[in-house]
Amino acid sequence: FRVYGRAGAPCVAPGCGGAVERTVQSARSSFWCPVCQK
């Protein structure tokens, strides 16, 4: 929930440095950090 709606913003995990991405599938959005969530 901490990254919802923050596409393009820096990741909130300490020391990560990645950018939050948004993926849309079946008209539903998912927000995630590609650095933290491999």
C-alpha positions as YAML, in Angstrom:
chain: A
units: angstrom
residues:
- id: 1
  name: PHE
  ca: [0.00, 0.00, 0.00]
- id: 2
  name: ARG
  ca: [2.97, 2.31, 0.48]
- id: 3
  name: VAL
  ca: [3.65, 2.57, -3.26]
- id: 4
  name: TYR
  ca: [0.07, 2.67, -4.59]
- id: 5
  name: GLY
  ca: [-0.37, 5.59, -6.99]
- id: 6
  name: ARG
  ca: [3.35, 6.48, -6.93]
- id: 7
  name: ALA
  ca: [4.42, 5.40, -10.43]
- id: 8
  name: GLY
  ca: [7.73, 7.04, -11.30]
- id: 9
  name: ALA
  ca: [8.43, 8.03, -7.71]
- id: 10
  name: PRO
  ca: [11.43, 6.68, -5.78]
- id: 11
  name: CYS
  ca: [10.92, 3.40, -3.92]
- id: 12
  name: VAL
  ca: [10.13, 3.80, -0.22]
- id: 13
  name: ALA
  ca: [12.44, 0.96, 0.89]
- id: 14
  name: PRO
  ca: [15.53, 2.23, 2.72]
- id: 15
  name: GLY
  ca: [18.58, 2.30, 0.44]
- id: 16
  name: CYS
  ca: [16.75, 0.92, -2.61]
- id: 17
  name: GLY
  ca: [17.00, 3.75, -5.12]
- id: 18
  name: GLY
  ca: [14.64, 2.09, -7.59]
- id: 19
  name: ALA
  ca: [11.61, 3.75, -9.16]
- id: 20
  name: VAL
  ca: [8.06, 2.52, -8.67]
- id: 21
  name: GLU
  ca: [6.50, 1.08, -11.84]
- id: 22
  name: ARG
  ca: [2.87, 0.62, -12.80]
- id: 23
  name: THR
  ca: [1.54, -2.44, -14.62]
- id: 24
  name: VAL
  ca: [-2.04, -2.62, -15.91]
- id: 25
  name: GLN
  ca: [-3.68, -5.99, -16.46]
- id: 26
  name: SER
  ca: [-7.39, -6.48, -17.12]
- id: 27
  name: ALA
  ca: [-8.08, -2.82, -16.24]
- id: 28
  name: ARG
  ca: [-6.43, -3.24, -12.81]
- id: 29
  name: SER
  ca: [-3.24, -1.45, -11.79]
- id: 30
  name: SER
  ca: [-0.34, -2.91, -9.83]
- id: 31
  name: PHE
  ca: [2.47, -0.74, -8.46]
- id: 32
  name: TRP
  ca: [5.84, -2.31, -7.68]
- id: 33
  name: CYS
  ca: [9.57, -1.72, -7.48]
- id: 34
  name: PRO
  ca: [11.60, -3.84, -9.93]
- id: 35
  name: VAL
  ca: [14.70, -3.58, -7.71]
- id: 36
  name: CYS
  ca: [13.06, -4.83, -4.50]
- id: 37
  name: GLN
  ca: [10.63, -7.32, -6.05]
- id: 38
  name: LYS
  ca: [12.56, -9.63, -8.33]
...
